[in-house]
Amino acid sequence: MPFVLPPLPYPRDALAPHMSGETLDFHHGKHHQAYVTKTNEIVAAKGLGGMSLVDLITHHTAPGDKQLFNQTAQVWNHSFFWQCLSPTKHSPSGKLAELIVRDFGSTDALVKKLAAEAVAHFASGWAWLVLDEETLKVTSFHDADTPIAHNVAPLLTLDVWEHAYYIDYRNARPKFAEEVLSNIVNWDFVAQNLDGKGASRADQQG
């Protein structure tokens, strides 16, 4: 079966005013869909059907099939990103909260560090909170690159491609990062990723 565009885990206008329904129409309905469509075309042409996104990203794009990597990684990154967001504001708890305090001092300090990473990232890409062995770290990757290609566990991401924020925030990436990270992060999903139970939702079998 070909890859499909996963539905949003909330109504298209549920994240407003921090992320508008119009942004989701374009970002999810057009950009994400385009990556899915192109991935299916490449997978069919290469006879790689039946493999998961993770398998394609980690095992079938070396030593340099950038076209396949970029499309499959963007499908995975976006599928993960939508789950990182929630219309209900809440805070980290349990083990996640303990590790955040241990490695960053507080949730506010983590949010500020992740926002700073997103703002400072040059050009297109993604800002990430990852688990590297036993330590929480903030990092970013360019273009379509993804933590699952670097042996670190993805916990939370913020898309900093311009199509993620230009409808709502124009060129004000700092305001976008602040609004999203301070108001609509799905910390329950982040905690599930910490336990190894969340990120698999972004994977698909082609």
TACOR-V757463 format. One record per run of one state. SS is the DSSP state (alpha for helix, beta for strand, coil for the rest). FROM is the first residue (numbers start at 1). TO is the last residue. If there is no record, write none. Layout:
SS,FROM,TO / SS,FROM,TO
//
This chain:
coil,1,20 / alpha,21,46 / coil,47,51 / beta,52,52 / alpha,53,59 / coil,60,65 / alpha,66,83 / coil,84,84 / beta,85,85 / coil,86,93 / alpha,94,104 / coil,105,106 / alpha,107,120 / coil,121,124 / beta,125,132 / coil,133,134 / beta,135,142 / coil,143,146 / alpha,147,149 / coil,150,152 / beta,153,159 / coil,160,161 / alpha,162,164 / coil,165,165 / alpha,166,169 / coil,170,172 / alpha,173,183 / coil,184,184 / beta,185,185 / coil,186,186 / alpha,187,194 / coil,195,198 / alpha,199,202 / coil,203,204 / beta,205,205 / coil,206,206
//
